[in-house]
Amino acid sequence: MADDVIRIDRALLQSLMDDVSRFGDTGDGGVDRPALSDNHKAARDWFSGQLRNRGYTVLIDNIGNIFGRLDLAGPDAPVVMVGSHLDSQPKGGRFDGAYGVMVALAAIETWRREAGERGIVPACNVVIVDWMNEEGARFQPSLLGSSVYAGALSRDFALSRADRDGRTVETELLRTGYMGTDGPPRPCCFLEVHIEGDSALEKAGKTIAPFVRHWGATKIRIEVTGQQNHTGPTPMEDRHDAVLGAAFIITKVRELADAATDTLYTSVARVDVSPNSPNIVPGRAVLFAELRAPEPEMLDWAESELTTAIPELAAKASVQAEIAAIERRPAGRFDHRLVALAEQAADRFGYPRMQLDTIAGHDAVAVNACLPAIVIAVPSVNGVIHRCDEYTSPEDLAAGGDVLLEMMRRIDEAGGSLDTSGGQE
Amino acid sequence: MADDVIRIDRALLQSLMDDVSRFGDTGDGGVDRPALSDNHKAARDWFSGQLRNRGYTVLIDNIGNIFGRLDLAGPDAPVVMVGSHLDSQPKGGRFDGAYGVMVALAAIETWRREAGERGIVPACNVVIVDWMNEEGARFQPSLLGSSVYAGALSRDFALSRADRDGRTVETELLRTGYMGTDGPPRPCCFLEVHIEGDSALEKAGKTIAPFVRHWGATKIRIEVTGQQNHTGPTPMEDRHDAVLGAAFIITKVRELADAATDTLYTSVARVDVSPNSPNIVPGRAVLFAELRAPEPEMLDWAESELTTAIPELAAKASVQAEIAAIERRPAGRFDHRLVALAEQAADRFGYPRMQLDTIAGHDAVAVNACLPAIVIAVPSVNGVIHRCDEYTSPEDLAAGGDVLLEMMRRIDEAGGSLDTSGGQE
């Protein structure tokens, strides 16, 4: 029944979004809050304060993830986890990540109040999470805190990651006060609401999209080694031009996408040439290539083709080339029960919905490896993300909150089970 | 007669080379002394101090060339100019340019002393020169100071050249204290000794080579413009990847050399990608291409082929590309009298000699447009130049000095005429 629905507290959500957007405000609508920067620390200090003031138990684990636990049911009750991340790209947008944390807090607070007013006795406890370094802009790789949580990366590796000034995650966690010792919660599921970051929802005129598949990504650093020489006197047959070898490899990476029998996105987006002087045959070029696909088989094929081609292309340019580093984020599917639950929740409010894949990484992708997880997307105006003009309307922000709250409520009614019937309607 | 020859002061030459190599010493045998950098300024300050301490009149012209004038004859006597350049490539070698200046100073000092001891009354005055920005590594184009001196480039153009941080030659001349007001000397000829930078002398077992022809060079800056986007969600067919267009153009530039019916050297040695982030489809790439050939017709053909190909290659990558700047250094010949004089001088000491072309630019190439000039080459071990392991043996360094001094002496004996008989023997 329509009067039975609980809608998220829109004023609270708006107020939280306004508050969090102050940290690293760039004055043009965006924020600058790279992981463990001063701006990020300020946002996390404010967020932890909000949790404590509202009676949450704040836990910091040993990779700097912040968890706020609120016991609405007994100490042994199932736990539902919601949240996202407060770090941003350098000069990024204010919705990416921060919205997912604020909408989670507003959803819990609304649920807590409405449950009390309606005499509902919750069956589950809740945890809100702010994952450490989702963006991977300052420290690579991305999804660092959630990947350590999920066991996909070791803590030692994560702590050793350094920014371009040589400062490590370890020293910056200590400096900002977020090197904790608390054991992280182990909930029954993780729900993340996020802006889409592309224009599929907008183009289709839809409001809500559970992500069904997360694309895999293989990130490859290729080092091409030639021989530094003057571009004048060195005879062509004596040249070992690293940039020529790089050009052959860049072309090949694109050809893989063109030749693929299923969906495959490829790029070489960063090229570091050394010494990069107009009249010195380049002795070295480093290429940062990416392969992305929804199906693991396609990624494997592309990686194998490229690995085979690299030495041949290098030989064609009389240089050497090798894969110096490779990072594989596997393709996969989110929990089908959570997809169904998100669709039922959207239908409950009459929000137009569709299914989407996510190509970009999200914390829920990492967490999905160890427990049922999902991302629910809301529209991005013009598909913009990672820029100051990233924008989602207040109505769509609230719609994401309504769906999140409804999902939490249904899981609670099922006693922490994800096999809900959707039979409320 | 053997006891009549004057050999360059080997100890002085070695000591000067040791001294100048301290400025920008990279610790691996090389130097890092790009034009108007702090290291370059330090070397020039030291060099000017050497000149002043030895009684030379130091003149700085309005494009930062340093001239040290030593009046050995009357004020209206002909002037012989010798020298090279003190700037280096980033992480370049310590012989390129610096040797030409140090050997010139050692030759003048030896000549001055020996003339005095032997009671010779010189007929010519001498000028030693350090040309500003020969390398063109920090500020393009190369040969900047000597080209302004020769009238091939305007001073305003040269002053406006900017490095990649936007600092101009004008501000850097003012900052380093080398924006002068002195009128430059107008000598009867310019003699430059330089390391070969290739392995022709070494392979032939020769010690001395006057350069006879200088190759032409066409330097082209190509700007490729795409559209910046996330490498994740952007569908392949919507990408406008500037690096892909750049790869096609780099490949084409090489193909020109392979397809040429006569000698043609080509390169793309500098590639500036923007924003150059691993997960952003590059919106822009700037390529610095060079075409070099001994014959003007071949250069014209290559430029025409490339100009036609660029828009087609760009379209293939769904980007735009255009030639943003083009600089043509014509092919030409050095003064045949100076070639003969160099050969006579080498024969006087019994140094094995050969004739070579120079493909690389040298200040003497620029100066050759306004007065008789020549470059005399000495061997480069393994043909290496622009690298820390650039090397020429002390014996070969001294041989170049002997030849230079002998040429100066013969021109002096001819009263500043280049039509010497070589009849001393």
Interface residues (C-beta under 8 A of the other chain):
Chain A: G197 D198 W215 A217 K219 Q228 N229 H230 T231 G232 P233 T234 P235 M236 D238 R239 D241 V243 L244 A246 A247 F248 I250 T251 R254 A257 D258 Y265 T266 S267 V268 A269 R270 V271 D272 V273 P275 N276 S277 P278 N279 I280 V281 P282 F288 E290 R292 I359 A360 G361 G383 I385 H386
Chain B: Q89 P90 K91 E135 G136 A137 Q140 S142 E196 G197 D198 W215 A217 K219 H230 T231 G232 P233 T234 P235 M236 R239 D241 V243 L244 A246 A247 F248 I250 T251 R254 A257 D258 Y265 T266 S267 V268 A269 R270 V271 D272 V273 N276 S277 P278 N279 I280 V281 P282 A285 F288 E290 R292 T358 I359 A360 G361 G383 V384 I385 H386 R387
